[in-house]
């Protein structure tokens, strides 16, 4: 079962600011996420019900699932991405 991947405008901006190698690594993980979440390394986020993350090196993509759709909320360096999430609350 392939899931539909959507990116919020903020996630698109985050992605554009990342280094090229990080973009490539995270893009591969996102493609894998559409097919198999466990293989992509999906983990639930503590303290944020309904949110999940995948990682590629020091970079993270945080998303929520709604049926057959995955909405990527934010992407970025592990040091910053969780600070970004606090602003979403």
C-alpha beads as a LAMMPS data file, in Angstrom:
LAMMPS data file: protein, C-alpha beads

89 atoms
88 bonds

1 atom types
1 bond types

-500.0 500.0 xlo xhi
-500.0 500.0 ylo yhi
-500.0 500.0 zlo zhi

Masses

1 110.0

Atoms # bond

1 1 1 0.000 0.000 0.000
2 1 1 1.518 3.291 -1.078
3 1 1 0.650 6.354 0.955
4 1 1 0.269 9.872 -0.392
5 1 1 2.939 12.291 0.882
6 1 1 2.114 15.991 1.309
7 1 1 4.360 18.774 2.560
8 1 1 3.221 21.874 4.357
9 1 1 4.710 25.092 2.929
10 1 1 6.905 25.392 6.041
11 1 1 8.334 21.908 5.379
12 1 1 9.102 22.885 1.766
13 1 1 10.996 25.948 3.004
14 1 1 12.848 23.847 5.585
15 1 1 13.837 21.360 2.885
16 1 1 15.182 24.124 0.640
17 1 1 17.460 25.400 3.408
18 1 1 19.076 22.006 4.066
19 1 1 22.436 20.980 2.568
20 1 1 22.164 19.005 -0.694
21 1 1 23.387 15.711 0.821
22 1 1 20.882 15.988 3.661
23 1 1 18.112 16.707 1.138
24 1 1 19.002 13.587 -0.843
25 1 1 19.167 11.364 2.243
26 1 1 15.882 12.648 3.656
27 1 1 14.164 12.406 0.260
28 1 1 15.109 8.710 0.080
29 1 1 13.651 8.138 3.546
30 1 1 10.448 9.976 2.601
31 1 1 10.080 7.833 -0.532
32 1 1 10.534 4.738 1.620
33 1 1 8.019 6.107 4.133
34 1 1 5.349 6.140 1.441
35 1 1 5.797 2.388 0.990
36 1 1 6.875 1.054 4.398
37 1 1 6.967 3.207 7.537
38 1 1 8.875 0.663 9.632
39 1 1 11.633 0.331 7.022
40 1 1 11.953 4.128 6.964
41 1 1 12.559 4.112 10.730
42 1 1 9.306 5.697 11.865
43 1 1 9.077 6.539 15.557
44 1 1 6.357 8.210 17.620
45 1 1 7.265 11.550 19.162
46 1 1 7.032 11.675 22.942
47 1 1 4.910 14.562 24.173
48 1 1 3.231 15.097 20.806
49 1 1 0.308 12.680 20.351
50 1 1 -0.267 11.771 16.733
51 1 1 3.142 12.952 15.498
52 1 1 5.902 10.763 14.102
53 1 1 9.440 11.280 12.853
54 1 1 11.990 9.731 10.558
55 1 1 15.654 10.547 10.545
56 1 1 18.464 10.683 8.035
57 1 1 21.751 11.364 9.793
58 1 1 21.360 14.549 11.821
59 1 1 18.194 15.593 9.986
60 1 1 14.587 14.825 10.878
61 1 1 11.191 14.979 9.193
62 1 1 8.213 15.305 11.539
63 1 1 4.799 14.329 10.233
64 1 1 1.280 13.239 11.040
65 1 1 -0.754 10.474 9.457
66 1 1 -4.383 10.759 8.410
67 1 1 -5.653 7.582 6.835
68 1 1 -3.707 7.047 3.624
69 1 1 -2.042 10.493 3.698
70 1 1 1.161 11.576 5.427
71 1 1 1.498 15.326 6.028
72 1 1 5.088 16.399 6.656
73 1 1 5.001 19.347 9.041
74 1 1 8.652 20.300 9.529
75 1 1 12.118 19.173 8.465
76 1 1 15.524 20.175 9.700
77 1 1 18.562 19.577 11.839
78 1 1 17.851 17.537 14.949
79 1 1 18.927 20.470 17.128
80 1 1 16.313 22.768 15.620
81 1 1 13.382 20.670 14.407
82 1 1 11.975 20.013 17.874
83 1 1 12.189 23.726 18.742
84 1 1 10.134 24.375 15.592
85 1 1 7.490 21.963 16.861
86 1 1 7.005 23.927 20.067
87 1 1 5.881 26.847 17.925
88 1 1 3.201 24.650 16.308
89 1 1 1.472 23.990 19.668

Bonds

1 1 1 2
2 1 2 3
3 1 3 4
4 1 4 5
5 1 5 6
6 1 6 7
7 1 7 8
8 1 8 9
9 1 9 10
10 1 10 11
11 1 11 12
12 1 12 13
13 1 13 14
14 1 14 15
15 1 15 16
16 1 16 17
17 1 17 18
18 1 18 19
19 1 19 20
20 1 20 21
21 1 21 22
22 1 22 23
23 1 23 24
24 1 24 25
25 1 25 26
26 1 26 27
27 1 27 28
28 1 28 29
29 1 29 30
30 1 30 31
31 1 31 32
32 1 32 33
33 1 33 34
34 1 34 35
35 1 35 36
36 1 36 37
37 1 37 38
38 1 38 39
39 1 39 40
40 1 40 41
41 1 41 42
42 1 42 43
43 1 43 44
44 1 44 45
45 1 45 46
46 1 46 47
47 1 47 48
48 1 48 49
49 1 49 50
50 1 50 51
51 1 51 52
52 1 52 53
53 1 53 54
54 1 54 55
55 1 55 56
56 1 56 57
57 1 57 58
58 1 58 59
59 1 59 60
60 1 60 61
61 1 61 62
62 1 62 63
63 1 63 64
64 1 64 65
65 1 65 66
66 1 66 67
67 1 67 68
68 1 68 69
69 1 69 70
70 1 70 71
71 1 71 72
72 1 72 73
73 1 73 74
74 1 74 75
75 1 75 76
76 1 76 77
77 1 77 78
78 1 78 79
79 1 79 80
80 1 80 81
81 1 81 82
82 1 82 83
83 1 83 84
84 1 84 85
85 1 85 86
86 1 86 87
87 1 87 88
88 1 88 89
